[in-house]
Amino acid sequence: MKKIYLDHNATTPVHPEVLDAMMPFYKDIFGNASSIHGFGREARRAVEGARETVAAFIGSDPDEIIFTSGGTESDNTAIRGVMESAPRGNHIITSVIEHHAVLKTCGYLEKKGCKVTYLPVDEFGIISVDELKKAITDETVLITIMHANNETGAVQPVEDIGNVAREHGILFHSDAVQSFTKLPVNVDKMNADMLSFSGHKIYAPKGAGALYIRKGTKMSPLLIGGHHEKNRRAGTENVAGIAGFAKAVEIARRDGVETNKRIAELRDRLWTGLKDKIKDIKLNGHPEKRTPNTLNVSFKFVEGESIILNLDMEGVAVSSGSACTSGSLSASHVLLAMGLDHATAQGSIRFSLGKDNTAGDIDFVIGIFPGIINKLRAMSPLYVQHNGDDDEN
Ligand SMILES: *Cc1c(COP(=O)(O)O)cnc(C)c1O
């Protein structure tokens, strides 16, 4: 059976060129980048070369990039690092639709005595800059609001957020894991002080990522030990992972515009196909202000989990809610925050496309979908009742 993977916001396969770029660091160039002999110096060259590649791509200095184990560590380092070393103030502003790596870190800091404001979102999943301004107090130290949402792809007004933060002398961190390589990310345009990135969302390996930290930003390290990464992240560098991460960035710089355009066309083909064939469905997230690869759809009167299992039997991989919460039947906090009722939120599917998807894949999915939805709706008491209502009107 042909397998069709439409869950790239959960993780991506490692690009073959990325794997090739990594292999030497598992074989001949295995040195510790802190060693002063030739083995070490070669590893060090690779790490510093990777830093330059990543920095150039986002318009920063190489000194402002540290390598981490991924998005979660970058988010934790940014938020906890800043709050722990803030000379005054204890207030954080974030949003209700953040990834759990941000939300739960803020929750942890609340227990330690910080105050946190969770900004609401509109029906498209986007925060209001006016509400942000109103939330600012004399105690506000940090604004952490993601660039693009992992579930809906909705893009936040990060440039405006960055401007507001700058005007008030507040630090601005953004989780850019989902926007990185899909939307332009530039540290100065965004007025960002910190940005989180993850390798495995951009065809690099799991367990590799980066954090941009603007020069002069005061923050304590999360990991304490050696002098690695300018004392901001102790631990022997994951040289192969770092080389792979940089290679994925190089590929994005080379092919990104074309790849993203092609993926957006497939994404729109999928939405048009589903919308034309299935009644009572709804697009979640902003129709335009969205990452090019993400389509989140509610199928009324059915459960997302059942759709996933039926698609899985046909070799098609999608997700509902976020990967971290699947397995539990709780509805997505992101969709609920956008005003969806529980049942509709639970009947939602996230399609996230990637570079290897073809028009044939999309047409196959469009072909099998109506049958699956009709079958599930026929078994749904909600749907039977809904149709009954229709007949009476
Ligand atoms: C995947 C993801 C993360 C976590 O990144 P890891 O590298 O898996 O730790 C954080 N934020 C967002 C928006 C994500 O999509």
The ligand as an SDF file (V2000), in Angstrom:
LIG
                    3D

 15 15  0  0  0  0  0  0  0  0999 V2000
    7.2160   20.9520   17.3230 C   0  0  0  0  0  0  0  0  0  0  0  0
    7.0790   22.2770   17.9750 C   0  0  0  0  0  0  0  0  0  0  0  0
    7.8080   22.5990   19.1280 C   0  0  0  0  0  0  0  0  0  0  0  0
    8.7170   21.6000   19.8080 C   0  0  0  0  0  0  0  0  0  0  0  0
    9.8940   21.3740   19.0970 O   0  0  0  0  0  0  0  0  0  0  0  0
   10.7740   20.0660   19.4550 P   0  0  0  0  0  0  0  0  0  0  0  0
   11.9900   20.2210   18.5980 O   0  0  0  0  0  0  0  0  0  0  0  0
    9.9390   18.9020   19.0740 O   0  0  0  0  0  0  0  0  0  0  0  0
   11.0800   20.1270   20.8930 O   0  0  0  0  0  0  0  0  0  0  0  0
    7.6600   23.8460   19.6780 C   0  0  0  0  0  0  0  0  0  0  0  0
    6.8370   24.7450   19.1240 N   0  0  0  0  0  0  0  0  0  0  0  0
    6.1210   24.4870   18.0130 C   0  0  0  0  0  0  0  0  0  0  0  0
    5.2320   25.5490   17.4470 C   0  0  0  0  0  0  0  0  0  0  0  0
    6.2050   23.2460   17.4100 C   0  0  0  0  0  0  0  0  0  0  0  0
    5.4800   22.9930   16.3290 O   0  0  0  0  0  0  0  0  0  0  0  0
  1  2  1  0
  2  3  1  0
  2 14  2  0
  3  4  1  0
  3 10  2  0
  4  5  1  0
  5  6  1  0
  6  7  2  0
  6  8  1  0
  6  9  1  0
 10 11  1  0
 11 12  2  0
 12 13  1  0
 12 14  1  0
 14 15  1  0
M  END
$$$$
